[in-house]
Amino acid sequence: MLKATVVGSVWSTKRVDEIPVGSILEVEVEAGARLLAFDPLGCGTGERVIIATGSVAAAWFKGANPPIDALIIGSIDEET
């Protein structure tokens, strides 16, 4: 898992049918790299999130796994 900050949204008028309804957000991980992550939670710009990657992210979806390898699985309320 990775901690990241949402830095923007990606708008697309055409999508692969296997990708369910949800947002695709650009996030910046703590190391400074940016990636795109599927967001089923409704997160917003500036929000700190937890990201699952790889086959773990793809396996979350029911049925055929869509071509998604980064999934927002939580919103960070507070770090202790």
C-alpha positions in Angstrom: 0.0 0.0 0.0 1.0 3.6 -0.6 0.1 6.9 0.9 -0.6 9.6 -1.6 -2.2 13.0 -2.1 -4.9 13.6 -4.8 -3.5 16.3 -7.2 -6.2 16.3 -9.9 -8.8 14.5 -11.9 -8.6 12.8 -15.3 -11.7 13.3 -17.6 -12.4 10.7 -20.3 -15.4 10.5 -22.6 -14.5 7.0 -23.8 -13.6 4.1 -21.5 -13.2 0.4 -21.7 -16.5 -1.3 -20.8 -14.8 -3.3 -18.0 -14.1 -0.2 -16.0 -17.0 0.5 -13.6 -18.5 3.9 -12.8 -16.0 5.9 -10.7 -13.4 8.6 -11.1 -9.8 8.3 -12.2 -7.6 10.6 -10.1 -4.0 11.7 -10.4 -2.2 11.1 -7.2 1.3 12.0 -5.9 2.9 9.3 -3.7 5.3 10.3 -0.9 8.3 9.6 -3.1 7.2 12.3 -5.5 6.0 10.1 -8.4 2.6 10.6 -9.8 0.2 7.9 -11.0 -3.4 7.4 -11.9 -5.7 5.6 -9.5 -9.3 4.5 -9.8 -11.5 6.1 -7.1 -14.7 4.4 -5.9 -14.9 6.6 -2.8 -15.4 10.1 -4.2 -12.2 11.7 -3.0 -11.2 15.2 -3.8 -8.1 17.3 -4.7 -5.8 17.7 -1.7 -7.1 14.7 0.1 -4.6 12.2 1.5 -5.4 8.6 0.5 -4.3 5.0 0.7 -3.6 3.2 -2.6 -3.5 -0.5 -3.3 -1.6 -1.4 -6.4 -1.0 -4.3 -8.8 -3.0 -7.5 -8.8 -4.5 -6.7 -5.4 -6.1 -3.6 -6.9 -7.5 -5.5 -9.9 -8.8 -8.4 -7.8 -11.1 -6.0 -5.9 -13.5 -5.8 -8.8 -16.1 -8.5 -9.3 -16.1 -10.5 -12.5 -13.5 -9.9 -15.1 -10.6 -7.9 -13.8 -10.5 -4.5 -15.5 -7.2 -3.0 -16.6 -6.7 -1.1 -13.3 -3.6 -1.4 -11.3 -4.0 1.4 -8.7 -7.1 1.7 -6.5 -7.9 4.2 -3.8 -9.0 2.0 -0.8 -9.1 4.6 2.0 -9.1 8.3 2.9 -6.5 9.3 5.6 -8.3 11.3 8.3 -5.3 11.6 10.7 -1.8 10.3 10.9 -0.3 9.5 14.4 
